[in-house]
Each structure stands twice: as C-alpha cells, then as structure tokens.
C-alpha cells in the first residue's frame, strides 16, 4: 500500500487505513482536519448551502470508482463537538473520498462502514447489537463530559518572532513547536494540547505562522492558514513582543481581528517581560490595552513561565463546555515524521546565515527501528540553489556535520533512543512555488 498520510494525526491513522483497505484503495494522499463548530458551519454554508455544523464533511478531489485509488484523494473535515466517535466520522469521510455515496447506494456504504468499525473495535462480524449499545454508552458518557469539562481551540496571532512557539511549548509542558530567533520559523499550524484533568479543561493551542504580507505560494498558504484557524478559534492569544512594543504590524493584526466573521475573545499577551524594566512594562501594557480588538491584557514571560498560570486559568474559563477532543496524555496532533523533520530544520535555522532559512525545508523519508534499540532517521534538506547547498554542506562537510550532530541530539531526546541520522542536502529549485509539493508537506 502506497499511502501518503502526512496530514493525518496518529490517533486517526488506524481508522483511515482501515477504511482505505475496506474500499480497496491501495494508494493516495489525503488529509484529516479537526475544526470547531463555527468553521464547520461556514464550510457547510459555502459548499452545501446549509447553515449548520455537521459532524463530518468530505472533499474528494477525483470522482472515481471505489477501487480506483486516485493519487490525490482529498480531505476529510471533522467537528469533534458534533460526533460521538471521531474514528467513525473519519471512516465515513474516507469512504466518501473513495467514491462511496450512502444517499444513492442502497446501504452499501453504511454497511461497509459498520464492518470497518467492528474490526477497529475488535468485535466479531455481526455483533451489531453490542456495538449499538456501546455507541449509546459512548454518547451518554460524552453528554456527561460536556457538563463537567471545558475544551476549545486557542489561536495564536502575532508578528513573526514574538515568541508564539515558545508560549505553546510552555503551556503544554513539552516540545511541540521548534523555536528560533529567526522570524517566520513556523510554517504549518501546529496544535499543542494542554489538559488538566483535575480542573477539567483541555486547551488546543494552534501555533500559527506569523502574520505577514505574502511573497510567494508558500507565504500565501501560510497567511491563508492563519486566517482560517483564527476564524475557527474559541479564543485568540494576540502575542506582542514586549521588547519591541506595539508597532504597525501589531495594529494591522488588531484590525484583522476586528474584522473577524464572529466575535472572538482576544487576550493580548505581552511577552518577554522578563527583559523589561517596570516603566517599560507599564508603557507596553498601556499600549496593548488601547488596541481595539483586545479584551484583556496579560504580561508574561514564555521563557521563564512568569504570568502563565493566570493566563491559562483565564483561557480555561473562556472556552466552551464539551468533551475532550484529544486523549489527556496527548500533547500534539503532529505526525511523528513532521516533528522529527522540524527538529532537524530548527538546527539548520540556528546554524546558518540569513540567506538560508526561508529557502530550506526538511523531509523525513524513513524511520527505521532496529531490535537493538537503534533508530535510523533518513532525512533530506532541500534548498533552492546550488550556492545554498554549498553553504549548508560547508568546507569539507563541516557545516552539515555540525547540523547533523545537533539534530541527532534533539532526535534522541525526542525518541528516547540512540539515533543514527542519515542527512542529505538536495537542490529543489522553486520548491516554495510548487503547489503539489506544498500539499505533500502539509503546508496548506
């Protein structure tokens, strides 16, 4: 089976693969995205003329027979608040991508869907009554959870390099997003998941690329993603660099938030206050409070943790009631290969000159685990010009060895195992303008 599931989170993969196998689709690329109710309602209005938030939507790219297996299958969008089982919603959506239509096939699709769910649940074929009872119990549990838990999406807005990734890592307590002093480090929207079971809340923090003027297809996609994720958020963290104060870029973001389609609580986070004096801090806080979109202002240091407790407590109060969208132990929805590639890219960003960062991408091509515990990670570093390749390799390979050594240590820390890193530098001209390649990289 030749499947590209870079856009599918680990908890969704078993359901997606099972649905594809049941449909006889052996190859293809697809994505599964979790969205909030407002975003799902907007998609329904735009594509179905229905003003409602449904549980799942499928957007197939190729109209095919179920067994044909197109290369680009399409996307499945799931609203967790509207479904009792995200796996079943994923199976339903994937079957639609594979050409099935339950409204016109006399029950064939729904029967196949039931068979897939039975296999995923480990039930014998035909145990419909037991499965129905289980579904009822799940729905009842979900309703109980709605009344005692709060959960929601929190989008992070801000100019490049204001500390959004550091803030996500600080709130989740783990390394979710890479951090670099260079601007525009974040290219994808990265979801960090923070859960406090005792307090009964779960925050899905969406670390977005910095708001910027698009220069090419890559930055156009990054900016479009920012706008979509913010529209789908239950609350927004508007992050301001305290050292630089409130500037024209922040006022541009302020106006964009004011023009949002629905009213979103906006908390302005003045970051890096550990580097400011009292007078400078007061001045920046006053300027932040004057931004029209801002409801509340919080001084924090994402690096030291100062002020985070009060900020997180307030966010938990703002998000709506509902069941957890992710298992409490999960800290991110990133596929492992994406995180590993990002850790390698972080080392490139931190160890090269200014002409390299915006032209570089990293793709992990293979992860092999041996019985003796050694993990071999094969990765490619892409640049757009031979001159950039020469810089990355360095004299007698010194620079790529330095990058590889630093990346290997980070990979070992992440994987908890000894790592052999096979790192290759390749030239891929104009990769930032290649729509198909950006699709495969998950940069939407």
HELIX and SHEET records of a PDB file:
HELIX    1   1 UNK A   10  UNK A   23  1                                  14    
HELIX    2   2 UNK A   37  UNK A   48  1                                  12    
HELIX    3   3 UNK A   80  UNK A   82  5                                   3    
HELIX    4   4 UNK A   86  UNK A   97  1                                  12    
HELIX    5   5 UNK A  108  UNK A  121  1                                  14    
HELIX    6   6 UNK A  128  UNK A  148  1                                  21    
HELIX    7   7 UNK A  164  UNK A  172  1                                   9    
HELIX    8   8 UNK A  217  UNK A  231  1                                  15    
HELIX    9   9 UNK A  248  UNK A  258  1                                  11    
HELIX   10  10 UNK A  273  UNK A  275  5                                   3    
HELIX   11  11 UNK A  278  UNK A  289  1                                  12    
HELIX   12  12 UNK A  308  UNK A  318  1                                  11    
HELIX   13  13 UNK A  336  UNK A  351  1                                  16    
HELIX   14  14 UNK A  357  UNK A  359  5                                   3    
HELIX   15  15 UNK A  386  UNK A  393  1                                   8    
HELIX   16  16 UNK A  395  UNK A  397  5                                   3    
HELIX   17  17 UNK A  398  UNK A  415  1                                  18    
HELIX   18  18 UNK A  431  UNK A  433  5                                   3    
HELIX   19  19 UNK A  435  UNK A  441  1                                   7    
SHEET    1   A 4 UNK A   2  UNK A   7  0                                        
SHEET    2   A 4 UNK A  27  UNK A  34  1                                        
SHEET    3   A 4 UNK A  72  UNK A  78  1                                        
SHEET    4   A 4 UNK A  56  UNK A  60 -1                                        
SHEET    1   B 6 UNK A 190  UNK A 196  0                                        
SHEET    2   B 6 UNK A 201  UNK A 207 -1                                        
SHEET    3   B 6 UNK A 150  UNK A 158  1                                        
SHEET    4   B 6 UNK A 235  UNK A 241  1                                        
SHEET    5   B 6 UNK A 265  UNK A 271  1                                        
SHEET    6   B 6 UNK A 296  UNK A 299  1                                        
SHEET    1   C 3 UNK A 361  UNK A 369  0                                        
SHEET    2   C 3 UNK A 375  UNK A 383 -1                                        
SHEET    3   C 3 UNK A 419  UNK A 427  1                                        
END                                                                             
